[in-house]
Every structure is written in C-alpha cells, then in structure tokens.
Amino acid sequence: ISCRNPLQSLLTSLKQACEILTRDPEGGAARIPFETFSFLYLYLADIDGEISKTETTAFLLGIKEQADKHSGMVLIRHF
C-alpha cells in the first residue's frame, strides 16, 4: 500500500520551483507570477496523473484569488 500523497509531492515541487524562480532576495516570500505558477502546476499535475481536473481547477481558482490580492504574484504561503 502506497502512502504517497500526490498533491503534497506536487506542492513540495512547486515550493522548490518558487524558491528557484523568484526574484525576491534569499529568505524572502519567493513570489512568482500566477501565470508561471499555473503553468508549472498544470504541467506537474498532468505528469503525476493522480490529480483530477476538477481538483486542479478548484486549486488554481483559490490560488488565483490569493494572487490577485498580491499584484498577481503567488506566495508559497498561498499553498
């Protein structure tokens, strides 16, 4: 029996991507544009294959709401 949580693995990968791609100084919020985050999330979720389109859409809508409050930027704390 696998205890792997596909969403948690995906979010760990996205956190690392934010830390790599951000223009914030080290130790900062690690913000990235929503468009970049969305592209990465959809790409990784598709590769994973265990996260439904419904879950993907709902997750991204929630993240977009948060990003809209921060000039279109996604912060790690949003997810």
C-alpha positions as CSV (number, residue, x, y, z in Angstrom):
1,I,0.0,0.0,0.0
2,S,1.4,3.4,-1.0
3,C,1.2,6.3,1.4
4,R,2.2,8.7,-1.3
5,N,0.2,11.9,-1.4
6,P,0.3,13.2,-4.9
7,L,-0.9,16.7,-4.0
8,Q,1.7,17.0,-1.3
9,S,4.5,15.8,-3.6
10,L,3.4,18.3,-6.2
11,L,3.3,21.2,-3.7
12,T,6.8,20.4,-2.5
13,S,8.0,20.5,-6.1
14,L,6.2,23.8,-6.6
15,K,7.7,25.3,-3.4
16,Q,11.1,24.4,-4.7
17,A,10.3,25.9,-8.1
18,C,9.1,29.2,-6.4
19,E,12.4,29.4,-4.5
20,I,14.4,28.9,-7.7
21,L,12.4,31.1,-10.0
22,T,11.7,34.1,-7.6
23,R,13.4,37.4,-8.0
24,D,12.9,38.0,-4.2
25,P,16.1,38.0,-2.1
26,E,17.1,34.8,-0.3
27,G,14.8,34.2,2.6
28,G,12.0,36.4,1.1
29,A,8.5,35.4,0.1
30,A,9.6,33.5,-3.0
31,R,6.9,35.1,-5.1
32,I,6.4,34.1,-8.8
33,P,3.7,35.3,-11.3
34,F,0.4,33.4,-11.2
35,E,0.9,32.6,-14.9
36,T,4.2,30.8,-14.2
37,F,2.8,29.0,-11.2
38,S,-0.3,27.9,-13.1
39,F,1.8,26.6,-16.0
40,L,4.0,24.6,-13.6
41,Y,1.1,23.3,-11.6
42,L,-0.8,22.1,-14.7
43,Y,2.3,20.5,-16.1
44,L,3.3,18.7,-13.0
45,A,-0.3,17.6,-12.2
46,D,-0.6,16.2,-15.8
47,I,2.6,14.2,-15.4
48,D,1.5,12.9,-12.0
49,G,-1.8,11.8,-13.4
50,E,-3.5,11.2,-10.0
51,I,-5.0,14.7,-9.5
52,S,-8.3,15.2,-11.2
53,K,-9.1,18.1,-13.5
54,T,-11.8,19.2,-11.0
55,E,-9.2,19.3,-8.2
56,T,-6.8,21.1,-10.4
57,T,-9.3,23.7,-11.4
58,A,-10.5,24.3,-7.9
59,F,-7.0,24.6,-6.5
60,L,-5.9,27.1,-9.2
61,L,-9.0,29.2,-8.7
62,G,-8.2,29.5,-5.0
63,I,-4.5,30.4,-5.7
64,K,-5.7,33.0,-8.3
65,E,-7.9,34.7,-5.7
66,Q,-4.9,35.0,-3.4
67,A,-2.5,36.1,-6.1
68,D,-5.0,38.8,-7.2
69,K,-4.6,40.3,-3.7
70,H,-0.8,40.4,-4.2
71,S,-0.5,42.1,-7.6
72,G,-0.8,38.7,-9.5
73,M,2.0,37.1,-7.5
74,V,1.8,33.7,-5.8
75,L,3.5,33.3,-2.5
76,I,4.5,30.0,-1.0
77,R,2.1,30.6,1.9
78,H,-0.8,30.6,-0.5
79,F,-0.5,26.9,-0.9
